[in-house]
Amino acid sequence: MFDKRFNDLMSFKAKYGHCDVSRIGENGSLGHWCSKVRGSYKKMQNNQKPTTKLSDEQIQRLNDADFKWSLVRKERVGFW
């Protein structure tokens, strides 16, 4: 599963130039996977049980792809 989704991520990066996949829209499934990977990584860093265990090789592959382990959410602007 990891290899397939990672390949999908690399295709996304080739098309858009980054790995910041939205969970909304046509790439929503890939965006959810990225979010799940980030959550698992964060739990591993905090010595908690991750949803999905990432190997050192998988983490390195994501690092080499410039995968961001933390994303800053854009502030939504409301209309009055």
N, C-alpha and C positions, 0 to 999 in steps of 0.2 A: 504494500500500500504506500509506504513512504516514497519508494522510487517513482511510482506513477505520479503521485502528487508533486514531488520535487520536479519531475520533468515538466509537468503542467506549469509549475511556477517559473521554470526557466523559459518556457515558451512565452509566458506572460511578460517576463522581464525583457526578452528579445523584442517584443512588440512595443512595450511602453517605457522601457528603460529603468524600471525600478521593480521592487518586490512588495510594494504597499498595496495589497489587493483588498478591495472593498468587499464587505460581506453582503452588499446590496448590488443587484444588477446581474448581468450575464455571467460574471465570474464569482458570484456569491458563494458557490460551493467551495471553490478554491480559497476564498477569503475566510470562510469558516474554518477550513483546515489550518490556514496560517494562524488564526486566532487560537485554535486548539494547541498548536505547536508552541506558540508563545506562552500559553498558560501552563503547559507541561514543563517547559524550560524554567519558568519562574518558580514552580513548585520544587523542581529539582534543586534549584539554587538555594531554596529555603529549607532544604532537607525534609520536604513533604513528599507524599506519594503522588506522582504525576498520573494523569489520566492515561497518557501514552509515554512510555519510557523512550527517551532519545539516546542513541549510542553516541559515543565521542565522535565517531566518523560522521554520523548524520549532522551533529552540531557543527562540525568543521565544514561540511559541505554547504550548510546554510550560511555560515560565516563567510566562506569564500565567495558566495553569491551576493554578499552585501545585504543579507536578510537583517532587518531591524527587529531586535528582540523586544523593543518597546516602541509604541507609536504614541505620539501626542495627538489627542483628539482635537479636531478643529472646532472652534467655538461656533455654535449656531447663532445666527442673527435672527431675532424674532421681529415680527412686524406688529406695530401697535394698532 
